[in-house]
Structures are given as C-alpha cells and as structure tokens.
Amino acid sequence: MSEQERFRIVVVKGSVRPGNYTGMAVDLVADELRKMEGISIEVIDPIGMDLKLPGTGNSGSAERLQELVEGATGVILSTPEYHGSYSAAIKLVIENMGFPSALAGKPVGLLGVAAG
C-alpha cells in the first residue's frame, strides 16, 4: 500500500447474470469510493474466474482472490437477494477464500440488491 493509500477495499460482484442490478450497484459504490482520497478499489467479478466447488481443490483464480482479500483493509460483498438469502455466485466466492478464510479479521460490508 502506498503512502497515499490509507485504505484498500475489495468489492466482489455476487451475480453473474448479464446486465444484473447487483453489478450496477457495485459500479455505483466503486465510483463513489474512488472519489475519496486515500482509498483504492479492486472490483472482483467472478464471471471470469475459475472457482472450484468446495473440497475439489484450489485454482489460480482462488489463489489470486485470496491474495487480494488478504491485502485489503476491508471487503464489500454484493449479492442479489433471493427470498431472504444470497446468490450461489457469492457463496462460491466465499468458499474459495480458503481455510481459514481470507476474510478472517476483516471488516466486511454486505450490499444486498432486491428488485421485487
């Protein structure tokens, strides 16, 4: 982290549907955070990642995800809300953060998007 960066935030998109509202909300949040001095933002989109099912091993994408999250000051996880729950995409991202999780000890914000 450079001297001018005080906070490094990782924002994870939790939907892979084309044109999804969750991605639009993430873009708005990231744009606002980028306007703030001392904050750097890394947006992670699982659509282009090779994330494995739990218990089937790690991938290069999972290792990169873990590195980004471990190096972050905080994390924002986004998800569409499905009848009071979260998406399979964000669950797969969380499952690929390793054990113990790269989220351990990190402040985490949750951005839930409901369209109904």
LUMVOKE-671877 format. One record per residue: residue in three letters; x, y, z of N, C-alpha, C in turn. Coordinates in steps of 0.02 Angstrom, whole numbers, plus 50000, padded with zeros to 5 digits. Example, Ala and Ser with C-alpha at 12.3 -4.5 7.8 and 13.67 -1.06 7.14 Angstrom:
ALA506604971650390506154977550390506604983550390
SER506424988850354506844994750357506455000250394
This chain:
MET500424994250000500005000050000500455006250000
SER500315010949956500725016949952500555021650010
GLU500975026750019500855031550073500195035250063
GLN499995036250000499375039849987498755035449995
GLU498855028949993498295024250005498245022950079
ARG497685024650109497575022950179497145016650184
PHE496715015750134496255010150135496245006750066
ARG496265000250067496204996250006495574992050014
ILE495084993349972494444989949976494354985249917
VAL494154979149931493984974249880493224973749878
VAL492944974549819492224974049810492094968049764
VAL491664963449787491534957349750490824957549721
LYS490784956749656490124956149624489854949249637
GLY489224948849658488924942549678488404939849630
SER488404942349569487944939749519488304939149453
VAL488144934049415488464932949351487974933749293
ARG487354935549308486854936549255487024942749215
PRO487014942549149487164948449109486694954249125
GLY486964960249132486564966249146486234966349214
ASN486524962749263486204962249329486234968749369
TYR485734969749411485694975649453486224975749508
THR486434969949530486954969649581487604972549554
GLY487774970849493488374973749461488314981249453
MET487724983649436487614990849430487704994249497
ALA487444991249550487524994049617488264994149638
VAL488624988749622489344988449637489714994049601
ASP489534995149538489865000449499489755007249531
LEU489145008449556488995014849590489415015649654
VAL489445010349693489825010449756490565011649740
ALA490835007949692491545008649674491695015649649
ASP491255018449607491345025249582491375030349639
GLU490925029549687490915034249744491545033449787
LEU491755027349799492355026249840492975028949805
ARG492995028349739493575030849702493655038449707
LYS493115041949722493125049149729493455051249795
MET493515046649842493785048149908494535047449909
GLU494855052249938495585052349942495825046749989
GLY496355043349968496665038250011496355031450006
ILE495875030449959495545023949953495695021149883
SER495925014949881495985011449817495475005849816
ILE495215004449757494684999649749494894994249699
GLU494744988149716494824982549669494154979049665
VAL493854978849605493214975449595493354968549566
ILE493064963549599493144956649577492484954249547
ASP492524951749487491934949049453492044941649442
PRO491654937349475491764930149470491614927249401
ILE491314931049357491134928349291491744925849253
GLY492314929049262492914926949226493384922749266
MET493164920249324493594916549368493454909049363
ASP493974905149374493914897849375493894895749449
LEU493304896249480493234894549550492964887449556
LYS493284883549599493114876449607492574875649660
LEU492214870049655491734868249707492114866549771
PRO491804867649829492134866049892492374858849894
GLY492994857949918493274851249925493594848449863
THR493594852249808493874849649745494544852949727
GLY494844856349774495504859349762495464866749748
ASN496054869649741496134876849729496284878049656
SER496154884049634496334886049566496754892349571
GLY497054894349516497434900549514496974906449530
SER496354906049508495874911449523495744911949597
ALA495684906249630495564906249703496164909149740
GLU496754907249718497364909949750497414917449741
ARG497254919949681497264927249669496734930749712
LEU496144927749716495604930449758495834930949830
GLN496134925649856496374925649925496904930949936
GLU497364931849889497884937049895497574943949898
LEU497094945349854496774951949853496414953349918
VAL496044948349942495664949350004496124950050064
GLU496644945850068497124946350124497464953150125
GLY497594956150067497924962550063497464968550071
ALA496824967250078496334972650083496244974950155
THR496064981250161495884984050226495174981850244
GLY494744981350194494054979250203493774976450139
VAL493204973050146492894969650089492154971350087
ILE491894972250026491174973050016490954967249973
LEU490504963249999490204957649962489514959849938
SER489374958749875488714960549849488344954349827
THR487684954649832487274949049811486574951249796
PRO486264948249745485544949149739485214945349797
GLU484654947749819484304944349874483794939549844
TYR483854933249862483404928049838483004925349896
HIS482404927949906481954925649959482314925550027
GLY482664930950043483004931450107483684928250110
SER483944925950054484594922750053485044926150003
TYR485604923049986486094926049942486204921549882
SER486584924049834486684920349771487194914749778
ALA487134909849734487624904449730488304907149710
ALA488314912449670488944915349648489344918149707
ILE489024921849752489394924649809489584919049857
LYS489164914049863489334908249906489954904749880
LEU490004903949814490594900749784491224904949795
VAL491144911549790491714915949804491944915149876
ILE491474915249922491644914549993491984907750006
GLU491714902449976492004895749984492724895349958
ASN492894899549910493564899449880494044904149914
MET493854906949971494304911450008494764907650055
GLY494754901050052495224897050091494984895550161
PHE495384891450195495254889850265495914890050302
PRO495994894150353495504899050375495384904250320
SER494804907150320494594911650268495024917950265
ALA495144920350204495494926650195495094932450225
LEU494454931250238494024936350269494134937050344
ALA494484932250375494574932250447494884938850470
GLY494554942050517494804948250546494694954450504
LYS494364953850447494234959450402493554962450415
PRO493494969050412492824971850412492504970350344
VAL491874968050346491524966050285490864969750283
GLY490734972850226490084975950213489694971550166
LEU489044971450172488624967550128488164972250090
LEU488174971750024487734975649981487234970849951
GLY486614971249975486084966949951485634970849904
VAL485454967749848485034971049799484404966949788
ALA483834970149799483184966849789482784970849738
ALA482494967449691482124970949638481374969849643
GLY481144966549696480434964849698480024969049742
